[in-house]
Amino acid sequence: MSQQEWLDHDFYAALGVPSAASAEEIKKAYRKLARELHPDANPHNTEVEERFKAVSEAYAVLSDPAKRKEYDRMRKLLRPGAFTGTGFPPRAGSGGFDFGDLFGSGSPFIVGDPLGGVGDVLGDLFRRAGTRTASARPRRGSDVETETRLSFREAVAGMVLPLRVSGPMVCTGCHGSGTRPGTGQRTCPHCHGIGTRNRKQGDFGFSEPCDGCRGTGSVVDTPCPDCQGAGIGDRTRAISVHVPPGVSDGQRIRLPAQGEPGLGGAPSGDLYVTVRVDSDPVFARSGDDLTVTVPVSFAELALGTRLSVPTLDGQVSVKIPPGAQSGRTFRLRGRGVPGRGDAVGDLLVTVEVVVPSDLGHEAAEALRAYARAEETGGFDPRAGWADGQ
């Protein structure tokens, strides 16, 4: 995040703490908000996801003593009215002053500066002639986000996913130089490679990006025909995304340096792939465990049986002991979702009695006979059920 972006955000307000908050207070506020706003606790809520990102960015700055010190200096220096009032020295030979002279390395106002280096803090705002502008500097490319959808079983097993991405990329014709192959750039004759030109307005002197080279310091006489001198162009490319086994819905996979290209030789941004996982008609998931509900009859639970149960690798046999209750769960070790390292979750098999909607005459008579025998034997399914009332 650039200095200007720092100034556009109130990190203290994002965490809900005063600017004088201690490091422990900042950490406590962040942990509380992170738990409330985490995407896993608020699935498919883009507004909460944006707040979570803002809170994370704020904590990344305020939890680092050096970054927090610089952020506080900039806020203090660039607060509204920071440059009003008197006390600015007149520029030699004129009735005004030049911000470049005021904040440059030779300024007397830098000596003993209580803010710890005004010239560094205002690096992107006031530049003296002889230095390159911010637009001419190398700048890391932006991160790019996309989504892909997998079936439940693809997500559990993992796969190499072919993905087509469209967007700005380094031009293949000039390899990012912006010039026609066999030619090169030359130093801008207007700013002599600096990227800025001085302009005077009344009593003030300003440095602004050079019109001749748009602040780059170089001129392209024979631009690349593929990108018209930009060095980048929109194109579609195919990449392979290694999806790890056990990826969960909403998980993001980071592909370093696969985002937008950087400027001036700076590295490219990253590509983030958000995985969306379809539901499965048989299995559900609880962490690294798979869950499955198997319908059974009353007789199977009462007498005991062996069930054929589906797993990700085929069918397995599960022994159901006599007298098992409906809703009981049986655990099959190592039949779940691959986790970290060599860990594998379990398969949780829950049996659930299904009552037929139409018994038929013969089954109904047999069940009535069973009910009479049950009553004679003294079995009461609600014995002791209401004793606590």
N, C-alpha and C positions, 0 to 999 in steps of 0.2 A: 504494500500500500504506500502510495506516494505521500510526500509532506502535505500537498494540497488536499488529498483525500483525508489525511489526519485532521486537518483544520475543518473539513466539512462535517465531521462527526464529533459529537459530544460523548466521548467514551465513558465519562463519569455518569452521565445521565442514562446511558445504555445499561449500566450495572446498578443504577439507583443508589449511588454513593456520593458523598460530597468530595470535592477536589482535595480535601485534606485527609481523606480516609487512609488508614494504615494499610500495609500490605496484607495483613490478616483479615481486615474488614473487606478488602477487595476480593480476596480468595473466597471468603465465606459467601459473599453476595453472588459471585460467579457460580459456585457449586449449587446454590439454591436455584438459580435461574436455569442452569444447565439441566438439572433434574426435571424441572417443570416444562422446559421447552424442547427437550431432546426429541428428534424425529421418531424414535422408536415408541415414545409415549404419545405422539401426536401424528399418526400416519396420515398421509395425503392432505396435510394441512399446510399449504404453502406459506400462509401468513406467519404461522408459528415457526416454520423452518427459516424464514428470513430473519425473524427476531433472534433465533438461535445463532445464526451466522453473525449477526451484529454483536451479540453478547460475546461470542468467541473472539471476534476481532478486537473488541474492546479489552478483553482480558489479556490477549496476546501482547498488547501494547502496555497496559497498566501493570501487568505482573512482571515486566522486565524493567528493572530500575533505570537502565540507560535509556530505553525507549520512553519511559514515563517522564524522565527528566527533560528529554528533548521535546516531547509533546507539550509539557507544561511551559517550557520556554517559548515555544511558538505561540501557544494560546495567549500568553501574557504579552508577548511582543506585538501580535497582530490583532489584539482585541480592538473593538471599535474605539476610535479616538486616541489610539496609541501614538499617532504621528501628528496630533493637533497641538496647538500652543506654539510657543517660541523656543528659541534656543538653538535653531539650526544655523550653522555658520554660512555666511555668504560665499558663493563661489568666486574664486579669484578672477578679477577682470570683468565681473558682471554683477548684476543686482540680485541674483538668485543663487540656487545651489543645484547640484547634480546628485541624484540618489546613488549613482554609481560611485561618486567620490565619497559620499557619506558612509556607505556600507562596504566599501572596498577594503582590500587588505591593508592599505596605507592610511586608513582613516584614523584620526586621533580618538574617535568615539569607540574604537574597538579595544583600546588599551584599558585594562582593568574593567572590562564590561561585566557587570554583575549578572547578566543573562548568559554568560558563558559562550560568546561567539556569535554576534548578530549576523556577521557576514555569512557564516555557514547556514544559519537558520533560514535566511532569506535567499538561499541559493537559487530558487526557481523564480523569484520575483524581481530582484534587482541584480543586473549583471553589468560589470564594467566592460568597456571596450577592451578587447584582447582576450576574452574568454568566449567559449561556445555557448549557445543557448541550450535550454533544456530540450528543445525539439531536435537539436543536432546530436544529442547524446544517445548512446545505445539504450534501448529500453526493452525489457523482457516482454515477450508476447503474452496476450491475454489467455486465460484458461478457457476451455470450451467444455460444455456439458451436453450429453446426449443420453438417450434412454434405449434400452433393448428389453425384449420380453422373452422369457424362457418358460418352458413347461416345468411342472413341478419336478419331474424326474430328471430333466436336464440340469436343473439347479442343484439337485442333490448329488448327482454324479460328477458334475463339473464338465467342462468342454472347452475346446478352442473355437471361439465364435468369430466368423468372418463378418466384418462390419464395414459399411461404406459411409464415409464422412465427407460432407461438402462444406467448403469454407475457404478462407484465405490461406494460401500456402506459398512457400518460397517458389518463385518463378523457376521452372525447369530450363527455360531458354537462356537466362543470364545468371542463374544460381544466386539471385538476390542482389546483384550489383546494379540492376536497372539499365545497364548499357548493352548495346548490341555486341554480340560476341566478336572479339578482336579489337574492340575499342575500349576506352576508359573514361573516367571522369577527370575534370580539370578544376583547379581552384577558382572559386567565384571571384571575378575581377572587381566586383562592387564592394565586397566586405573582406577580400583577401583571405578567405577561408575561415573567418571568425564566426560567421553565421549571424552577426548582429550589425546594425548601423545606428549611429547616434542621431537623435533628432532633438531639436530645441523647440520648445513651446513656451513663449513668454520668458519668465525667469527660471524655468525648469528645463533640465536636460534629461532625456530618456534614451535608453537603449531598447531597440525593438528588432524583431526578426528581419533579416535581409529579404527584400522583395525578389532579388535576383536569383537566390538559391533556396528561398523559403526556409531559411534558418539552418540549412544543412552544411553550408560552407563549400559545397561542390556543385558544379554544373555538368549536366549530362547533355552533350551536343547530339549524340546519336542514340536515342533511347531504344531499348529492347522492343521489338515489334510485338512481342507476346504480352508484355505487361505495361507497355507505354512508359517505361522508366520507373514504375513504382517499385519494382523488385519483388512484388508479390502479386498473386492473382487467384481468383476463385477457381477451384477445381474439385473434382470428386476423386477420392482415393480409397483404396481398400486396405484395411489393416486387420490384424488378427488380435483378438482379445482373449487372453487366457483367463477363463472363469474358474475360480477354484471350487473344488467340491464343497457342497454344503452352503453355497451362497444363499443369503436370505433376501426376502422381498424388501426393496428399498435400499439395499447395500450399494455403495459406490465403489467402483474400481478405478484406480488412478493409473493413467498411462503417461509417464513423464515425457516431456518434450514432444507431445503429439498434438498440442493445441496450436494457437495462432503463432506465426513466425515472429521473432523479435526484430526490432529495428536497429540498424547500425551494427549488426553482428552480434547482438544480444541473443541469449538462448530463447527458444520457443516456450510458450506456455504449456500447461498440462491438459490432457483430455480426461474428463471424468465421465464414466459410464455408469448410470444408475440402472440397476437390474430390477425388473418387475417380474414376479413369479406368479404364474397361473395356479389356481387351486387344482387339486386332484380329486377325482370322484371316489377314491378309496382311502387315500392316506391324508392325514393332517400332520402338523408339525408342532412340537413343543420344545424349543431350543434345539438340541441335537438329537432329541428323541422323535421317532415317528409314532403316530397313534393310529389305530384302526379299530373300528367297532364291528364285531361279528354277530349277526343275528342267530339266535339258537331257540330251540323249543324248550318247553318246560321239562319234557321227559329227558332231554339231553343233559340238563343241569341236575335233575333229580337222580338219574341213574348213572351219570358220568358218561363221558364219551371221548373220542379223539376228533379234533377239528383240523381241517386243512385250511391254513391261514396264508394269505398272500404276503410276500415280502418283496423288496426291490429286486431280489435275485431269483424269485420263483416261489413255489409253495413249500411250506414246512408244516409239520404235524405238531399240534399242541394238545397235551393231555388235560382234560377237564375232569377233576375229581367228582365223585358223587356228592350231591348236596351243595354244590357251588351256587352262590347267589347271583341273581341278575345284577349287572353293574360291576362285577368283580373284574379286576385288571390283572393280566398275567404279563410278566416282563421277559422278553427274549433278548438276552445280552448280545451286543455287537451287531444288531440288525437295523440300526438306525442311520443317522446322518453322519458322514465324516466330519470330525471337528479339527481342532488344531493338532498338529503333529500326527501321531498315530492313533489318537483318540477317536472312537466311534460311538455314537449314541446307541440307544436301545429301541426295540420295537415294543410298544405297549398295546397289548391286545385286550380289549374290553368286550365281555360277553353280555348280550342284552336279549332278554326273552321277547319273542314276538308272539302275540296272541292271535290265532286265526279268527277272521271275521265270520266264517261259516264252517262249523265243525263237521257237518254232515250227520246223518242219523246214527250211524254205527259209532263214530267217535264220541258223539254226545252221550249215547247210552253208556259207553265205557267210562266216560268222565263222571257221569252221575254215580256209577257204581264205585268209582274211586273216591268220590266225595263222601259217600256213605261210609266206606271203610275208613276214611280219614277221620270222620267224626267219631266212629266207634273206637278208634285207636286213641282218641283224646287229643288229637293235634289241633291247636288253635293258633292261626298265624298272627292274631292280635293279642296274644297272651302277654300281659304286662305292658302293653303299648300305651294305655291311658292311665297308668298308675301314678304318674307324676302330676296329673291334673287335679 
